[in-house]
Amino acid sequence: MTKSLITLQLDDDLNKAKDIFATHNIHHILINDDEGALAGVITDRDLFKQLSPTIGTSKETPRDITFAQQKVHQIMSRDLISAQKEQSINEAVLLFHDNHISCLPVIDEKSRAIGIITWRDILKVIALQYRRKLSNQN
């Protein structure tokens, strides 16, 4: 799980999310409510479905600017599947598979995000386990 989280607040705008995706090369941003509890997640795909391809170019329109000023809570996913830090990797894999999700926030007992697991993280673990198995056979 990745523990160094980049999060946004409910009322941050899509421009801020766009900048984070571009700067940090990530695909998911966790959204916190005013008390710090996990409220949602926004993916780069969610964002780019909303933003015009002309935003930030000479062809940008007033409508493009208005859309970019929308708040993240307007497009974030709210019905989250999450995990507790004690759950096993096998349980996480089942959550990914059964719920067709691309990220799994890991939360504490107060519903605050303490980490995130992505399908890429799962694939990396499987690849490393398989590589170890191949090394042990030689």
N, C-alpha and C positions, 0 to 999 in steps of 0.2 A: 504494500500500500504506500502511496505517496503521502507523506505527512506535511510537507511544505505546501500549504494550500493558498491559492489565490482566490479570494472570494469577493463578491459584490453585495451591496445592500439592495433591498427591494426597490428603492427609488433612484438607483443609479440608472443612467440612460444607456441606450444601445451603443452610442459612440464610445463610451468607456469600455464596454464589453468588446467592441471591435478592436480597440487599442490593445487590450489585454491579450486577445487571441493572436494578434499580429506580433506583439512584442515577445510573448512567452512560448509561442509554438505549442499551445495546448488546444484541446478540443472540447473541454467541459469547464464550466465555471459554476461553483456552488454559490447559491444565493442565501444570505442570512436575513432573518427578520431583525427587528429593533433590539430584541433581547439576546441575539447571537445564536438563536436556534436555526437549524437548517429549514429553509422554507421552499427551496426549489433548486432547479438546475437549468442552465441554459447551455446548449451546445453550439458549436460553430455553425452547424447546419441550420439550427433554429434561427440564428442571427442572419445568415446569408439568405435565407428564404424571405426575410423581412426587408433587407436593405437593397436598394437599387444598385446596380453595377456602376452607375454613373456618379455615385457619391464620392466626393473628394476629387472629382475631375472637373474639367472646364464645362462639361455638359450637365453638371449637377443642377437640379431644379429646387425651387422652394419646397416642393412636396418631399423630395429626397431628404432635405434637412429636417423637416417635420417628423418623418419616419425615424430618423436617426436619434431624435430627441425623445422617443418613446421610452418608457421605463421598463427595466428588465422584467419586472413582475407581470407585465402585459403579455409576454411571450414565453415565459419560463414554464417548464414542466413542474406541476405541483404534486402530482400523485407519485411520490418517490418510493422506490424500493431501496432500502438501505440495509446495512449490516452492522452488527456489533463487533467490537474488536476481537472478541473471543471466538467468533465463528471461524470455521476451518476453510481452507482454500476450496475443498470439495463442495462445501455448502455455498460458497460464493459462485462457483461454476454453475451449480444448479440454479441459483438466482438469475444469473445472466441468461442461461438457456431458457428457463421457464417463463421469464418475463420479457425476453427480447430487448434487453437494455444494453447500452454501450458503456455505462459507468455505474459504479456502486459506491455511493457515499458511505463512509464508516462513521458512525455516530456514538457519542457517549450516552450516559443515562439521562442527560438533560437535553437530548436531541441536538447537541452541538456537533458539527462536523469536526472530526479529528483526523480524517484521512479520506482518500479516494482510491478506488481500484478501477482500472479500465480493462476492456477486453484485451488491449495490447499487453497489459501487465500479466494477465492470465496466460496469454500466448507465450510470453517471455519465460514464465515459470515452467510451462510444459516443455518448451524448447531446451531449456537448461537441464531439466530432469532427463530428457531423452539423450542429450549430449553426454551427460554423466553416465548413463546406462551404456552408451556406445563405447565410452572410454574404458569402462570396467570390463567389457567383453574382450578387449584387446590385450 
